[in-house]
């Protein structure tokens, strides 16, 4: 009896120990997920991630390290092939495994993935400390692309010092508020969409040069000085998963040699590349992946060397882009198609960012309802949302703070909005006010004399089915009461909204 009792106690102890251990591991993974990496914000941290998630249809995805980031002109790729082109590449340090996982989650059927192999990079251990650190800020898109069990594993692969430092950050440094979200969205529009709409990096003219050892963009091959290098199992596993992506999801995968700049790049250690290239070509052949690994073909003259972390000058990318794309078209791996302007990355992202802005504003801005402002939906009353470009409500209405002040309204898709009734005040003399709805000019009139705006067709149709409408009032010549009559009111005023109604047929 005692023996049976001891066995039962031992079993309970082992079971309790295993349960506690599993609970502790899962608990640590959840702390890492929600307190260290944290939930995605309304606008993704990575602009490239936003592009990957939102651009529809068949696309060309250029994935690599900084070699691919700066060597391709995506607008030129679009014009040559007809495919919207996204530069998913980033600076070296990101894991090839995580790049492949991200492609598995977001690549569409019909997508074409061009992956220049950085010789000195993809033979390395799969996870670098730099990549693990980046997952906690700008690289969060990689983390959220992983399956849940890999997200849990990543918690234990990240150095504890990195986790602790991030966990101990003050809350205000880790969590952005609504205004920071709007600022980041504005940065997306001004910097990314306007300057680098396809995900490439803008090369600043004042970029400082880095120390230069030779006339070669040699970061790709420095370790070859020690002799030939073998690809790792991690590299093989990643290529196997890319082959499965092509086979199961209809995504075309093409491996190419990297674009390097400078005559010395292959002169001294080029022979060490031969066995490595042979390995890669044999692996591609076995897996059925298209590859073009003639590394001499994409070695560019030294005059195109930008001796910084940007590697290739803009002129260089204009030279090598048609060369690479021409090779892939000639091989039959890319079939050019006509380019629909509506599919261009910039125009589509412009619509996406505007929708995100409206959504963010409508959820966060203070509401105004009833007298003096209302939305008429038949017998229902809705809400207008007022942003920071309006002063606080007064008994008669609201003054705009700026010469271009906006409000947001959620439209009911079941109603046909036929017009807009506006009653306004003007400080120091009335004037013509321009009214835009989702950036479309709908009227220009003095709203103390003429209040009704009649739509040519129902508003929902004008907005192509969009249910969030941004109504913007543009006025000019604002002046403060103090400047006019010496009062204590120093606000700059011109347009004052007394009442506003959306008319339903």
Secondary structure, DSSP 8 states (H G I E B T S, - for coil): -HHHHHHHHHHHHHHHHHHHHHHHHHHHHHHIIIIII----SS-S-HHHHHHHH--SSEEEE-SSHHHHHH--HHHHHHHH-SEEEE---STTS-HHHHHHHHHHH--TT-EEEEEE-TTTTTS-S--HHHHHHTTTTTHHHHHHS-HHHHHHHHHHS-HHHHHHHHTS-HHHHS--HHHHHHHHHHIIIIIIHH-TTS-----TT------SSSS-GGGTGGGGG------HHHHHHHHHHHHHHHHH--EEEEEE--EESTTTTTTTGGGHHHHHHHHHHHHHHHT-EEE--TTTTEE-GGGEETTTTEE-HHHHHHHHHHHHHHHHHTTS-------GGG-HHHHHHHHHHHHHHHHHHHHSEEE-SSSB-EEETTEEE-EEE-TTB----SS-EEBSSSEEEEEEE--TTS-EEEEEEEEEETTS---EEEEETTEEEEEE-TTT--EEE-SS-HHHHTTT-SEEEEEEE----EEHHHHH--S---EE-EEEEEEEEEE-
